[in-house]
């Protein structure tokens, strides 16, 4: 990824884990009797970058965002088409991301 932004903000989203099975809220608690190896800190394993002809979501001055009211990933085409006409980035609510309509790198946060 190439960007001319002076300040870069990175987020790490841990999403590479399986969903918990329904009713699996209980887990066994066990005492650990072994040794904990000395930590060398965190390691960078990889970077996955998205390529897009649209503006970068984190630095765009215009964002078109959709949510669960669109009801499917196919209906997000409306958002993509509008964003293309406006030269805007595409964003999505957490509900739309959680529903699987769009990938989580499109999630927007409102403050």
NORDA-V751803 format. One record per run of one state. SS is the DSSP state (helix for helix, strand for strand, loop for the rest). FROM is the first residue (numbers start at 1). TO is the last residue. If there is no record, write none. Layout:
SS & FROM & TO
SS & FROM & TO
This chain:
loop & 1 & 62
strand & 63 & 66
loop & 67 & 67
helix & 68 & 70
loop & 71 & 73
helix & 74 & 86
loop & 87 & 88
strand & 89 & 92
loop & 93 & 93
helix & 94 & 98
loop & 99 & 103
helix & 104 & 106
strand & 107 & 107
loop & 108 & 111
